[in-house]
Amino acid sequence: MRFPETTRDGSEGHRDALRRLDAAHADRHHKRELQHAARGTADERDAAVALAAADERLAAREAWVSWVERGY
């Protein structure tokens, strides 16, 4: 049994998901710049870990937007 799919484009939840996705993109960009600047320093490992976490958050936000847009 499947539930009916109804898109939620334009809803407050969709707009919120897009805002969070934009913020995740900005955070990943910032973390990538920090990681690049930290190459060859004692902070390189921490910067790489922070970038990996930002990548995971971005992937989660992308999945959430997709879920909202499909109306599941």
N, CA and C of each residue as an Amber inpcrd file, in Angstrom:
protein
   216
   0.8420000  -1.1710000   0.0000000   0.0000000   0.0000000   0.0000000
   0.8910000   1.2400000   0.0000000   0.5730000   2.1690000  -0.8760000
   1.3460000   3.4020000  -0.9530000   0.4590000   4.5670000  -0.5570000
   1.0770000   5.5290000   0.0660000   0.3750000   6.7640000   0.3690000
   0.4090000   7.6530000  -0.8660000  -0.6050000   8.4540000  -1.0740000
  -0.5800000   9.3480000  -2.2290000   0.5360000  10.3680000  -2.1040000
   1.1570000  10.6580000  -3.2270000   2.2400000  11.6390000  -3.2420000
   1.6630000  13.0000000  -3.6030000   1.9030000  13.9770000  -2.7640000
   1.4850000  15.3400000  -3.0520000   2.6770000  16.2420000  -2.8080000
   3.0430000  16.9800000  -3.8270000   4.2110000  17.8400000  -3.7130000
   3.9690000  18.9320000  -2.6830000   5.0140000  19.3350000  -2.0580000
   4.9180000  20.3920000  -1.0510000   5.6970000  21.6240000  -1.4890000
   5.9750000  21.7390000  -2.7930000   6.6670000  22.9150000  -3.3190000
   5.9030000  24.1710000  -2.9150000   6.6370000  25.1610000  -2.4560000
   6.0250000  26.4280000  -2.0990000   5.4670000  26.4910000  -0.6900000
   5.4290000  25.3730000   0.0050000   4.9250000  25.3760000   1.3810000
   5.9810000  25.9750000   2.3070000   5.5710000  26.3020000   3.5060000
   6.5190000  26.8390000   4.4790000   7.6210000  25.8200000   4.7680000
   7.2590000  24.5460000   4.8420000   8.2610000  23.5040000   5.0560000
   9.2660000  23.4250000   3.9250000   8.7940000  23.6090000   2.7080000
   9.6800000  23.5820000   1.5450000  10.6130000  24.7830000   1.5740000
  10.0650000  25.9600000   1.8590000  10.9090000  27.1570000   1.9320000
  11.9530000  27.0210000   3.0340000  11.5600000  26.4570000   4.1630000
  12.5020000  26.2450000   5.2610000  13.5890000  25.2570000   4.8530000
  13.2040000  24.1990000   4.1590000  14.1870000  23.2050000   3.7020000
  15.1830000  23.8450000   2.7370000  14.7010000  24.7190000   1.8590000
  15.5990000  25.4010000   0.9220000  16.5310000  26.3680000   1.6390000
  16.0270000  27.0620000   2.6570000  16.8940000  27.9610000   3.4510000
  18.0010000  27.1630000   4.1330000  17.6290000  26.0410000   4.7030000
  18.6200000  25.2020000   5.3790000  19.6310000  24.6270000   4.3900000
  19.1720000  24.2880000   3.1880000  20.0710000  23.7920000   2.1550000
  21.0540000  24.8910000   1.7580000  20.5670000  26.1030000   1.5700000
  21.4590000  27.2190000   1.2400000  22.4980000  27.4420000   2.3370000
  22.0560000  27.3610000   3.5900000  22.9830000  27.5360000   4.7130000
  24.0300000  26.4230000   4.7300000  23.6250000  25.2020000   4.4130000
  24.5630000  24.0800000   4.3810000  25.5840000  24.2560000   3.2580000
  25.1330000  24.7750000   2.1190000  26.0680000  25.0640000   1.0150000
  27.0940000  26.1110000   1.4600000  26.6200000  27.1610000   2.0970000
  27.5200000  28.2310000   2.5510000  28.5060000  27.7000000   3.5890000
  28.0150000  26.8720000   4.5110000  28.8850000  26.3180000   5.5420000
  29.9500000  25.4270000   4.9240000  29.5620000  24.5940000   3.9520000
  30.5450000  23.7230000   3.3130000  31.5920000  24.5520000   2.5650000
  31.1500000  25.6080000   1.9050000  32.0890000  26.4800000   1.1970000
  33.0980000  27.0820000   2.1820000  32.5920000  27.5420000   3.3130000
  33.4550000  28.1310000   4.3410000  34.4350000  27.0870000   4.8910000
  33.9290000  25.8960000   5.1730000  34.7900000  24.8310000   5.7090000
  35.8400000  24.4090000   4.6800000  35.4660000  24.4340000   3.3970000
  36.4310000  24.0810000   2.3530000  37.5560000  25.1170000   2.3020000
  37.2050000  26.3960000   2.4400000  38.2300000  27.4440000   2.4650000
  39.1510000  27.2800000   3.6710000  38.5730000  26.9600000   4.8310000
  39.3840000  26.7510000   6.0300000  40.3050000  25.5490000   5.8690000
  39.7840000  24.4890000   5.2650000  40.5890000  23.2880000   5.0550000
  41.7380000  23.5900000   4.1040000  41.4710000  24.3430000   3.0710000
  42.5200000  24.7070000   2.1230000  43.6000000  25.5420000   2.8210000
  43.1750000  26.4890000   3.6430000  44.1240000  27.3500000   4.3530000
  44.9360000  26.5740000   5.3920000  44.3770000  25.4870000   5.8960000
  45.0450000  24.7290000   6.9560000  46.0150000  23.6780000   6.4290000
  46.0950000  23.4920000   5.1330000  46.9960000  22.4730000   4.5860000
  48.4290000  22.7190000   5.0420000  49.0270000  21.6520000   5.5300000
  50.4080000  21.7230000   5.9760000  50.5900000  22.3020000   7.3690000
  49.4890000  22.5420000   8.0810000  49.5840000  23.0820000   9.4370000
  49.0850000  22.0480000  10.4390000  49.2270000  22.3870000  11.6980000
  48.7480000  21.4980000  12.7530000  47.2200000  21.3890000  12.7560000
  46.5440000  22.3340000  12.1390000  45.0770000  22.3380000  12.1070000
  44.4920000  21.5790000  10.9190000  45.3440000  20.9800000  10.0990000
  44.8780000  20.3340000   8.8750000  43.8740000  19.2190000   9.1470000
  44.1540000  18.3790000  10.1290000  43.2530000  17.2460000  10.4160000
  41.9000000  17.7390000  10.9030000  41.9000000  18.6940000  11.8360000
  40.6330000  19.2270000  12.3470000  39.8140000  19.8730000  11.2340000
  40.4830000  20.5640000  10.3340000  39.7900000  21.2080000   9.2210000
  39.1980000  20.1640000   8.2760000  39.9150000  19.0750000   8.0610000
  39.4120000  18.0070000   7.1980000  38.1900000  17.3380000   7.8260000
  38.2230000  17.1440000   9.1260000  37.0810000  16.5500000   9.8350000
  35.8730000  17.4870000   9.7540000  36.1040000  18.7760000   9.9390000
  35.0150000  19.7520000   9.8600000  34.4200000  19.7870000   8.4490000
  35.2540000  19.6820000   7.4360000  34.7580000  19.6600000   6.0620000
  33.9350000  18.3980000   5.8040000  34.3940000  17.2760000   6.2930000
  33.6430000  16.0260000   6.1150000  32.2740000  16.1180000   6.7880000
  32.2250000  16.7160000   7.9650000  30.9440000  16.8900000   8.6580000
  30.0320000  17.8240000   7.8700000  30.5920000  18.8790000   7.3030000
  29.7990000  19.8080000   6.4940000  29.2650000  19.1060000   5.2510000
  30.0670000  18.2280000   4.6500000  29.6080000  17.4510000   3.4940000
  28.4250000  16.5600000   3.8710000  28.4950000  15.9430000   5.0390000
  27.4070000  15.0800000   5.4970000  26.1380000  15.8770000   5.7660000
  26.2820000  17.0550000   6.3810000  25.1090000  17.9030000   6.6310000
  24.4780000  18.3480000   5.3110000  25.3050000  18.6940000   4.3410000
  24.7970000  19.1110000   3.0410000  24.0350000  17.9580000   2.3810000
  24.5820000  16.7710000   2.4230000  23.9060000  15.6130000   1.8290000
  22.5530000  15.3710000   2.5080000  22.5100000  15.5220000   3.8120000
  21.2480000  15.3440000   4.5370000  20.2360000  16.4050000   4.1250000
  20.6760000  17.6440000   3.9810000  19.7730000  18.7270000   3.5610000
  19.2670000  18.4980000   2.1470000  20.1320000  18.0260000   1.2580000
  19.7060000  17.7340000  -0.1070000  18.6540000  16.6290000  -0.1130000
  18.8700000  15.6030000   0.6980000  17.9090000  14.5030000   0.7780000
  16.5790000  14.9980000   1.3380000  16.6280000  15.8710000   2.3220000
  15.4000000  16.3920000   2.9220000  14.6020000  17.2220000   1.9140000
  15.2730000  18.0760000   1.1540000  14.5830000  18.8700000   0.1320000
  13.9230000  17.9330000  -0.8790000  14.6360000  16.9220000  -1.2980000
  14.0810000  15.9570000  -2.2470000  12.8400000  15.2850000  -1.6710000
  12.9050000  14.8910000  -0.4260000  11.7930000  14.2310000   0.2420000
  10.5900000  15.1670000   0.2870000  10.8230000  16.4150000   0.6760000
   9.7340000  17.3940000   0.7600000   9.1260000  17.6350000  -0.6190000
   9.9840000  17.7980000  -1.6260000   9.4830000  18.0680000  -2.9710000
   8.6780000  16.9100000  -3.5430000   9.0240000  15.7080000  -3.1640000
   8.2680000  14.5430000  -3.6580000   6.9810000  14.3200000  -2.8770000
   6.8870000  14.9270000  -1.7080000   5.6570000  14.8270000  -0.9370000
   5.4840000  13.5280000  -0.1930000   6.5470000  12.8770000   0.1450000
   6.4410000  11.6130000   0.8900000   6.0740000  11.8560000   2.3220000
